[in-house]
C-alpha cells in the first residue's frame, strides 16, 4: 500500500512560508546535542577572532542555542561573552540611566567583590538580596547592570553572563561603563 496518493494532492499552487521554515530550523537546532554543535560554534567564534575551550562551549551553548534560529546567528548572540562594550546604546541610557544610577552601580560593583562562589546561582541570590535590602527597583538595577555589561538592552540572562565572564571582568565592565556614561 502506497502512502502517497496523487489524487489527494491539492490543485492550488503550493506556498512557501519563510516563518514556518525558520521555526523548523530553530526546532532542528534545539534537537542537536550540544556536543555536536561544538564545531559550528567554534567556527562562528573563530571567524570573529575568538578561541573557545570545550569548557567554555559546554557553558555557552545551552545559553545561546535557544536564542538562535540559524547557526550564522551565533556571533550576534554571543559576542558580549567575549568583548566588552565599546559604546552604550543612547536610547537605553536615556530610558534607564537616572541621576542616582551611577552610585547604585558603584555600590553593586563593590558588593560583588565579596560574592563567592561567583556562579550564576550565587550571583542571582546575592544581587536580588542586595536589591531587596537596599529597596531598589529590580527593573531599574537589572536594566542598568545589563547596560554596563553588554552596552545595550540585549543578551541572555545576566546571571549566566556574569558567571561566564567571571567576577573581575564583570566589575571591570561595570567600572568602565560607569565612567563612560554621563547624563
C-alpha positions as CSV (number, residue, x, y, z in Angstrom):
1,X,0.0,0.0,0.0
2,X,1.5,3.3,-1.0
3,X,1.5,6.2,1.5
4,X,1.4,8.8,-1.2
5,X,-1.6,9.2,-3.4
6,X,-1.6,11.6,-6.3
7,X,-5.4,12.1,-6.1
8,X,-5.0,13.7,-2.6
9,X,-2.7,16.4,-3.8
10,X,-4.5,19.8,-3.9
11,X,-5.0,21.7,-7.1
12,X,-3.9,25.1,-5.8
13,X,-0.3,26.2,-6.0
14,X,2.0,25.5,-3.1
15,X,3.1,28.3,-0.9
16,X,6.4,28.7,0.8
17,X,6.2,30.1,4.3
18,X,9.5,31.6,5.4
19,X,8.4,31.9,9.1
20,X,7.5,28.2,9.2
21,X,10.9,27.4,7.7
22,X,12.6,29.4,10.4
23,X,10.6,27.6,13.0
24,X,11.6,24.2,11.7
25,X,15.2,25.3,11.6
26,X,15.1,26.5,15.2
27,X,13.5,23.2,16.2
28,X,16.2,21.3,14.4
29,X,19.0,23.2,16.1
30,X,17.3,22.6,19.5
31,X,17.3,18.9,18.9
32,X,21.0,18.7,18.1
33,X,23.0,17.5,21.1
34,X,25.2,20.4,22.4
35,X,28.4,18.4,21.9
36,X,27.6,18.1,18.2
37,X,27.4,21.9,17.9
38,X,31.0,22.5,19.2
39,X,32.5,22.6,15.7
40,X,29.9,25.1,14.4
41,X,30.1,27.3,17.4
42,X,33.9,27.1,17.4
43,X,33.9,28.2,13.7
44,X,31.5,31.1,14.3
45,X,33.5,32.4,17.2
46,X,36.8,31.7,15.4
47,X,35.7,33.8,12.4
48,X,35.5,36.7,14.9
49,X,38.9,36.1,16.4
50,X,37.7,34.2,19.5
51,X,39.1,30.8,20.6
52,X,36.8,28.9,22.8
53,X,37.7,25.9,25.0
54,X,35.5,22.9,25.4
55,X,34.7,24.0,29.0
56,X,33.6,27.4,27.7
57,X,31.5,25.8,25.0
58,X,29.9,23.5,27.5
59,X,28.6,26.6,29.3
60,X,27.9,28.8,26.3
61,X,25.9,26.5,24.0
62,X,23.0,25.9,26.4
63,X,22.7,29.6,26.9
64,X,22.9,30.6,23.2
65,X,21.2,27.7,21.5
66,X,17.7,28.6,22.5
67,X,18.2,32.1,21.1
68,X,19.3,31.2,17.6
69,X,17.3,30.1,14.5
70,X,20.3,29.7,12.2
71,X,24.0,28.9,13.0
72,X,25.1,32.1,11.4
73,X,23.4,33.9,14.4
74,X,25.8,32.5,16.9
75,X,28.1,35.5,16.9
76,X,25.3,38.1,17.2
77,X,24.0,36.2,20.3
78,X,27.5,35.5,21.8
79,X,29.8,38.5,21.2
80,X,29.2,40.1,24.6
81,X,30.6,36.9,26.3
82,X,34.0,37.8,24.7
83,X,34.1,41.5,24.1
84,X,33.4,44.3,26.5
85,X,31.1,47.0,25.1
86,X,32.9,49.8,23.2
87,X,29.8,52.0,23.3
88,X,26.5,52.2,25.1
89,X,23.1,52.4,23.5
90,X,21.9,56.1,23.8
91,X,18.2,55.1,23.8
92,X,18.8,52.7,26.8
93,X,20.8,55.4,28.6
94,X,18.0,57.9,28.1
95,X,15.4,55.5,29.3
96,X,17.2,53.5,32.0
97,X,20.1,55.6,33.4
98,X,18.9,58.0,36.1
99,X,20.8,60.5,38.3
100,X,21.3,58.0,41.1
101,X,22.2,55.1,38.9
102,X,26.0,55.5,38.9
103,X,26.0,55.5,42.8
104,X,23.9,52.3,42.9
105,X,26.0,50.6,40.2
106,X,29.2,51.5,42.2
107,X,27.6,50.0,45.3
108,X,26.7,46.9,43.4
109,X,30.2,46.6,41.9
110,X,31.8,47.0,45.3
111,X,29.4,44.4,46.9
112,X,30.1,41.9,44.1
113,X,33.7,41.8,45.2
114,X,32.6,39.6,48.1
115,X,30.3,37.3,46.2
116,X,31.6,33.8,46.5
117,X,31.4,31.5,44.7
118,X,30.8,33.5,41.5
119,X,28.3,31.2,39.9
120,X,25.0,32.1,38.2
121,X,23.0,30.9,41.2
122,X,25.1,32.7,43.9
123,X,25.3,35.9,41.9
124,X,21.5,35.8,41.4
125,X,20.9,35.3,45.1
126,X,23.4,38.0,46.0
127,X,22.2,40.6,43.6
128,X,18.5,40.0,44.3
129,X,19.2,40.1,48.0
130,X,21.1,43.4,47.7
131,X,18.2,44.9,45.7
132,X,15.7,43.9,48.3
133,X,17.9,45.0,51.2
134,X,18.5,48.4,49.6
135,X,14.9,48.7,48.5
136,X,15.9,49.4,44.9
137,X,13.6,48.6,42.0
138,X,14.5,45.3,40.4
139,X,14.0,46.6,36.8
140,X,16.0,49.7,37.3
141,X,19.0,47.9,38.7
142,X,18.9,45.0,36.2
143,X,18.5,47.2,33.2
144,X,21.3,49.5,34.2
145,X,23.5,46.5,35.1
146,X,22.9,45.0,31.6
147,X,23.7,48.3,30.0
148,X,27.1,48.3,31.8
149,X,28.0,44.7,31.0
150,X,26.6,44.5,27.4
151,X,26.2,48.1,26.3
152,X,22.6,47.6,25.2
153,X,19.3,46.1,26.2
154,X,20.1,42.7,24.6
155,X,21.5,39.4,25.7
156,X,20.8,36.3,27.7
157,X,20.2,36.1,31.4
158,X,22.5,38.4,33.3
159,X,23.4,35.9,36.0
160,X,24.5,33.3,33.4
161,X,26.5,36.0,31.6
162,X,28.1,37.3,34.8
163,X,29.2,33.7,35.8
164,X,30.7,33.1,32.4
165,X,32.6,36.4,32.4
166,X,33.9,36.0,36.0
167,X,34.0,38.5,38.8
168,X,36.9,40.5,37.6
169,X,35.5,41.1,34.1
170,X,32.1,41.9,35.4
171,X,33.4,44.5,37.8
172,X,35.8,45.9,35.2
173,X,33.0,46.3,32.7
174,X,30.8,48.0,35.3
175,X,33.5,50.5,36.3
176,X,34.3,51.3,32.7
177,X,30.6,51.8,31.9
178,X,30.0,54.0,35.0
179,X,33.0,56.2,34.0
180,X,31.8,56.4,30.3
181,X,28.1,57.1,30.8
182,X,27.3,60.6,31.7
183,X,23.8,62.2,31.8
